[in-house]
Every structure is written in structure tokens, then in C-alpha cells.
Amino acid sequence: MTRPLEVLPPDPARVLAGLRAALGGDGPAVLVGDAAVDLPALVPRKVALVVETSGSTAQPKRVALSADALLASAAASATSLGGAGQWLLALPVHYIAGLNVLVRSIAADTEPVVMGNGSFDPLAFAAAADRMDAALRFTSIVPAQLGRLLDADEALPALRRFDRILVGGQSTPAPLLERATAAGLRVTRTYGSSETGGGCVYDGEPIGSTRLRIQNGEVQVAGAVLAEGYLGDEERTAAAFENDAGERWYRTGDAGELDRGILRVTGRLDDVIISGGVKVSLADIERVVRALPGQADAVVTSADNPRWGEVPVVVTVAPLELGDVRALLAETLGPAAAPDRVVVVDEIPMLSSGKPDRRLIKALAQ
């Protein structure tokens, strides 16, 4: 059995109505964003939401989520947070975290408060928070937004009224968490992806029916929140989801470890970083940089950043104008791909194999 797939503009009110119909089974499945090429008119009946994400490559992935997975995620979140409440939407609704705010509102039968369109503004966030009237109040943001809110003294009273502030999308720097705690904020770090229906691990602990394991250093996730797979891409689905002894697992591509049941993510198994909540391929950046005159040996790595989590850094033996390369990469691959800085060295550190010593290069970039 199938149902239609409808593409909606990123308007929160329209997406909320579309999601409500899709979750109830009366409406078409929903994809938020621009009209895409090669988009099927019909999808399997189970699919309620399709989230388009670049994943770890430049080729987009269309993650197909069932109503059961989305509602399981909402129920697990509500249990972990101490009950269903009202949500403030401060994230774009074409991302899973923003969509989850709407799904949780539908499940809780509460009206979400929308911060508004445009760039993130701490004072607009505080004004939206003041419009909330439920007993329990929640929001979901990324670390860069938390940093800006902490920098705005006028926003702190509104922040302190939240029963929980979920922070995810990337690794949250420890100093930022310390600042939030010192300011009296109730912050929870979340971990998850579109393939897991959004955040399924809170402060290192799986919520709901979510289960975790580490296989060959990779974090893998099982449970009711898992996506059906990638729409129209059986090969990619088979590579990312596997059945083991009757249980279905998602291979995250993240490196991590479990210490007495608490997850610690240590990085990516590939070369993708998350900067400001956006996945960025260092290999794609490197290809663009190496195509520039005199930059054939340049290496692109990452460095920690207190606001964005991680940022790209170019390491090269030939001087490179930072403004020019930032403009080129922002136009070619998106703003998050613009390097934070250029580090000029006498020579690129190399391994005995003749390949760049990326661990040492990363240390130089820090």
C-alpha cells in the first residue's frame, strides 16, 4: 500500500498541519523543502515523513520515517523529560530537530510557540519564551544558539523558566555546558540523527526502547525510533541498516565507546564534521582547495570551536587569502564549509606511506 508524498515549504504552520494529518494517517507523507528532482509521487503507506539530508557525502539522502517511529521518539522524550509539555520552535523545520519539536507538540496536544523566521536572535527567542503558558516548557537548540543566548543577559530570565533545554546537532563544548549550568539552566545534551528519528540518547543514556552497542569502534543504534531506510535507495539502506539476530541496527558512522551504559562519542569514522549543526565533508573542501593554484598539497582538517563545535581549517605550505577561499567555499559547498583559518607550515607532515599525517596536521590546526 502507498500514500502520496507532498512537498511543503518550510513554513511552521503548514508543516505542523501536514505532520498532524500524516501522523494521523489521513494525509500524505511530508517532505519539507524545495521541490526536488526524482521525487516519487507515492511512498510506502508506513512512511509519514521524509527528511532530506546531505549525510556524510554531497549526494542527498532521503530518510523515510514512519508515524510509529516518530511517535515512539516523542513518547520516549516525554518520559525522559518528566511529562508532555509545550515546545518553543527555534530551529528550521526542514531539520529533524525542528520537525521533532512539532511532532512532540502534536503528541502532547499542545500548541508550539514559534520564534519566527530569519536569523537567530536571542531577544526574539526570549520574547517567544515569554508567550509560553504551559506548566512544562521545553525547547531544542544547537550549541551555537546556546552560546548566543548566554551572551545576551536579557535572555537569561526566559531561559531559566524552561524545564529542559535540549542541545544537540553536534558535540557541545564542555566550557559552554559549564557556563549554562552556572547560569542556572537545565540543559540536556542529545545525540541522534534523522535515521534515529532525532535525539534518542539524552546525556549519554538511551531513552525509550533505544539500545546502543559499539561494533568495531562504531556506535550502532536499535529501537522503535529507527527510520525505514532511504527513500528509493536500497543499496544505501542495506549499507546503513542491518539485521542481527532478529534485531535491526543503524550504523551511525560515529566512533564512540560505552562506559557502564553511558555513551561517549569520540568523533567520526570518516572525515565529516558537524559545524553549527550542519554536516560538512572535509574531503569535499579539500578537493576545492587543492584545485586552486599552488594548493595541490593542501590538507583540510578540523579544529574545535567553542561556538560551532568544529570548524574546517586549511593547512598549506603556500599562503592563501582567507577571505577569498571562504567566499569560494561558501558559494560552492555552503557557509558551513568556509574555513575558519589558514595555517601555513614549512612542510606538510607526512607518514612513511607517503600520505599526509592527518593526526599531526589536526594537532597543528588546533
Secondary structure, DSSP 8 states (H G I E B T S, - for coil): -EEEEEEE-S-HHHHHHHHHHHHHTSS-EEEESS--TT--SEEETTEEEEEEE-TTSSS-EEEEEEHHHHHHHHHHHHHHHTS--EEEE-S-TTSHHHHHHHHHHHHHT---EE--SSS--HHHHHHHHTT--SSSEEEEE-HHHHHHHHH-GGGHHHHHT-SEEEE-SS---HHHHHHHHHTT--EEEEEEEGGGTEEEEETTEE-TT-EEEEETTEEEEESTT---EETT-HHHHHHHEEEETTEEEEEEEEEEEEETTEEEEEEESSSEEEETTEEEEHHHHHHHHHTSTT-TT-EEEEEEETTTEEEEEEEESS---HHHHHHHHHHHH-GGGS-SEEEE-SS--B-TTSSB-HHHHHHHH-
